[in-house]
């Protein structure tokens, strides 16, 4: 889920090291091209370094050799202020959620979506109490309706958005903050965002709409210079990152991190009488690194 944070104090980013099997990742709209693992791993480390430089506390989960797409942790969960929602990714990726759940239980009560629903975090964009949910090949109506029921008690308004020609809603749209969206009008109906300020990606850079707004900066792949210029002209501070090899995996800069406030709102804090399930799983917790 895309979450904009202007201040990085108290913010956490969960990431995962690149799998050696990344070349076997799932692809839907891109033709498979060879991925240089060493180059991709170096680019991912540089991406993580930028998150650290911006002031986030970064948790780095170990790689999963048998899970090529596990580096794309955004798809495994949604972090609301009150609770964490463990999503239901496509069937071949559902094992990725277990280790993520163990981390998130340190910060939130975790609600797991039910079998039969399909929803990936890359299909959710948040603007305040509004959640825009992509109706894509990875998120179905049952997933949308279940998220509505989970979010309703916390006064979120959840709205469906049809997605075409790309994997997730966040491939086609990004929220920049200050009621401003960057989007590709060929992949999503821009009239759904008519009440906001909208910047359109240049036609020559259709994959450029996925950016990450953190700490007053917008992280964007260096592969999209025209979009970088567009954002700078609009008054945004742009921080470019080289992720060319990762883009071959149908990736973006939002999908490689789960970004959230460490402190939950009082409505979602676990009471002493209701211990987190993580208390029962201490011996099962995976090793991970924390950088701040």
C-alpha positions in Angstrom: 0.0 0.0 0.0 1.3 3.4 -0.9 1.6 5.6 2.1 3.0 9.2 2.0 5.0 10.3 5.0 6.3 13.9 5.1 8.1 13.3 8.4 10.2 10.2 8.7 10.6 10.2 12.5 8.9 7.1 13.9 8.5 5.6 10.4 9.5 2.0 9.6 10.2 0.4 6.3 10.2 -3.4 6.0 12.3 -4.7 3.1 13.6 -8.1 2.0 16.9 -9.1 0.4 16.8 -10.2 -3.2 16.2 -13.9 -3.9 18.7 -15.7 -6.0 15.7 -16.9 -8.1 14.6 -13.4 -9.0 14.9 -14.3 -12.7 12.0 -16.7 -12.2 9.6 -14.0 -11.0 6.0 -13.7 -12.0 5.4 -11.6 -15.1 2.0 -10.4 -16.5 2.5 -7.5 -18.9 6.3 -7.6 -19.6 8.2 -9.9 -21.8 10.8 -11.9 -19.8 14.3 -10.5 -20.1 17.5 -11.7 -18.4 18.1 -10.3 -15.0 21.7 -9.8 -13.8 21.4 -11.0 -10.2 24.5 -9.2 -9.0 23.5 -5.9 -10.5 19.9 -6.3 -9.3 21.1 -7.0 -5.7 23.4 -4.0 -5.8 20.6 -1.8 -7.0 18.3 -3.1 -4.2 21.0 -2.3 -1.6 21.2 1.2 -3.0 17.4 1.6 -2.8 17.5 0.4 0.9 20.3 2.9 1.6 18.2 5.8 0.3 15.4 4.8 2.7 18.0 4.8 5.5 19.3 8.2 4.4 15.8 9.7 4.5 15.6 8.7 8.2 13.4 5.6 8.2 14.1 2.7 10.5 14.7 -0.1 7.9 14.1 -3.8 8.7 15.7 -6.1 6.2 14.3 -9.6 6.1 16.5 -12.4 4.7 15.9 -13.5 1.2 13.7 -16.5 0.3 15.5 -18.7 -2.2 12.4 -20.5 -3.3 10.3 -17.3 -3.6 11.4 -15.2 -6.5 8.9 -12.4 -5.9 9.4 -12.1 -2.1 11.5 -9.0 -2.4 8.2 -7.2 -3.4 7.0 -7.0 0.3 4.4 -4.3 -0.4 2.0 -6.9 -1.8 1.9 -9.0 1.4 0.2 -6.5 3.8 -1.6 -3.2 4.3 -0.6 -1.1 7.3 -3.5 1.1 8.5 -3.0 3.4 11.5 -5.0 1.0 13.7 -4.3 -2.5 12.4 -2.3 -4.5 9.9 -4.1 -6.5 7.2 -2.3 -9.6 5.9 -3.3 -9.8 2.3 -4.1 -12.7 -0.1 -1.5 -12.5 -2.9 -1.7 -14.7 -6.0 -1.5 -18.4 -5.1 2.2 -18.8 -5.9 3.1 -16.0 -3.5 1.0 -16.7 -0.5 3.9 -18.3 1.5 5.6 -14.8 1.5 3.2 -13.5 4.1 4.3 -15.7 7.0 7.6 -14.0 7.9 6.1 -10.6 7.2 3.3 -11.3 9.7 5.8 -12.1 12.4 7.4 -8.7 12.0 4.1 -6.8 11.8 2.8 -8.3 15.0 5.4 -6.2 16.8 3.6 -3.1 15.7 -0.1 -3.9 15.1 -2.9 -6.3 15.7 -2.8 -8.4 12.4 -6.0 -9.3 10.6 -5.6 -12.0 8.0 -7.8 -12.0 4.9 -9.9 -15.0 4.2 -9.4 -17.8 1.7 -11.3 -16.9 -1.5 -10.3 -13.3 -1.4 -7.5 -12.0 -3.6 -5.8 -8.7 -2.8 -2.2 -7.5 -3.2 -0.9 -4.4 -1.4 0.3 -2.9 -4.7 -3.4 -2.4 -5.6 -4.0 0.0 -2.6 -3.2 3.7 -2.5 -4.0 5.7 0.6 -4.8 9.4 0.9 -5.8 10.2 4.5 -9.0 8.2 5.3 -9.5 7.3 1.6 -8.3 3.9 0.3 -8.3 3.5 -3.5 -8.2 -0.2 -4.5 -7.3 -1.4 -7.9 -9.5 -4.0 -9.5 -6.7 -5.9 -11.4 -5.6 -9.4 -12.2 -4.2 -9.6 -8.7 -7.2 -8.2 -6.7 -10.7 -9.4 -7.1 -14.1 -8.1 -6.0 -14.1 -10.4 -2.9 -10.8 -9.0 -1.8 -12.2 -5.4 -2.3 -15.3 -6.2 -0.3 -13.4 -7.9 2.5 -11.1 -4.9 2.8 -14.2 -2.7 3.0 -15.5 -4.7 6.0 -12.1 -4.6 7.7 -11.6 -0.9 7.2 -15.1 0.4 7.9 -14.9 0.3 11.8 -11.9 2.7 11.5 -13.8 5.2 9.3 -11.9 4.5 6.1 -13.7 5.1 2.8 -12.7 2.4 0.3 -13.2 3.0 -3.4 -12.6 0.6 -6.4 -10.6 1.6 -9.4 -10.5 -0.4 -12.6 -6.9 -1.0 -13.8 -6.0 -1.9 -17.4 -2.7 -2.8 -19.1 -0.6 -3.0 -16.0 -0.2 -5.2 -12.9 -1.4 -3.1 -10.0 -3.1 0.2 -9.3 0.2 1.6 -8.0 1.8 0.8 -11.4 -0.6 3.3 -12.9 -1.0 5.8 -10.1 1.0 7.3 -7.2 -0.1 9.7 -4.5 2.5 12.4 -4.0 0.9 14.1 -1.0 -0.9 17.5 -0.8 -3.8 16.1 -2.8 -1.6 15.5 -5.8 -1.5 12.3 -7.9 0.9 11.2 -10.7 -0.9 8.8 -13.1 -0.8 7.2 -16.5 -4.2 8.1 -18.1 -4.0 5.2 -20.5 -4.1 2.7 -17.6 -6.6 4.3 -15.3 -9.6 6.6 -15.6 -8.2 9.9 -14.5 -11.7 11.3 -13.9 -11.8 9.3 -10.7 -9.2 11.7 -9.4 -10.8 14.8 -10.7 -11.0 16.4 -7.3 -7.3 16.3 -7.0 -4.3 17.9 -8.7 -3.2 15.4 -11.4 0.1 15.1 -13.1 0.2 12.8 -16.2 3.2 10.7 -17.1 4.8 11.6 -20.5 3.5 9.2 -23.2 7.1 7.9 -23.8 7.4 6.8 -20.2 4.2 4.8 -19.4 5.8 2.9 -16.5 6.9 6.0 -14.7 3.8 6.6 -12.5 5.1 4.4 -9.7 7.0 6.7 -7.3 7.5 6.8 -3.5 7.0 10.0 -1.6 8.9 10.0 1.7 10.3 12.8 3.9 9.6 15.5 1.4 11.4 13.7 -1.5 10.0 11.6 -4.3 12.0 8.4 -5.1 11.7 7.6 -8.8 13.7 5.3 -11.1 16.4 7.1 -13.0 15.1 5.3 -16.2 12.3 8.0 -16.4 14.1 11.4 -17.0 11.1 13.1 -18.5 8.9 12.3 -15.5 11.7 13.4 -13.2 11.7 16.8 -15.0 7.9 17.0 -14.8 8.0 16.5 -11.1 10.7 19.0 -10.5 8.9 21.6 -12.6 5.8 21.0 -10.4 8.0 21.9 -7.3 8.9 18.4 -6.0 12.2 17.3 -4.7 13.2 14.3 -6.7 15.7 11.5 -5.6 16.6 9.2 -8.5 17.5 5.6 -8.0 18.9 3.1 -10.5 16.7 0.0 -10.5 16.9 -1.0 -14.2 17.4 -4.7 -13.5 14.5 -4.7 -11.0 12.2 -3.0 -13.5 12.6 -6.2 -15.6 10.7 -8.0 -12.9 7.7 -5.7 -13.4 8.7 -3.9 -10.2 8.5 -0.4 -9.0 9.9 1.7 -6.1 6.9 1.3 -3.9 6.7 -2.5 -4.1 10.0 -3.2 -2.4 9.1 -1.7 1.0 6.2 -1.7 3.5 6.3 1.8 5.0 4.3 2.7 8.1 4.2 4.6 11.4 5.7 2.4 14.1 3.1 3.6 16.7 -0.4 2.3 16.1 -3.5 4.5 16.8 -5.1 3.6 20.2 -7.9 1.8 18.4 -5.5 -0.8 17.1 -3.2 -1.3 20.0 -3.4 -4.8 21.5 -4.7 -4.8 25.1 -2.7 -6.6 27.8 -5.6 -9.1 28.1 -5.2 -10.0 24.4 -1.6 -11.0 23.7 -0.3 -11.0 20.1 0.1 -14.4 18.5 3.8 -13.5 18.1 4.1 -14.2 21.8 3.5 -17.9 20.9 5.9 -17.8 18.0 9.1 -16.4 19.4 11.1 -19.4 18.6 9.9 -19.3 15.0 10.7 -15.7 14.2 13.1 -15.2 11.3 16.4 -13.5 11.6 16.4 -9.9 10.3 18.4 -6.8 10.4 17.4 -3.3 11.6 19.0 -0.2 10.3 18.3 3.3 11.3 
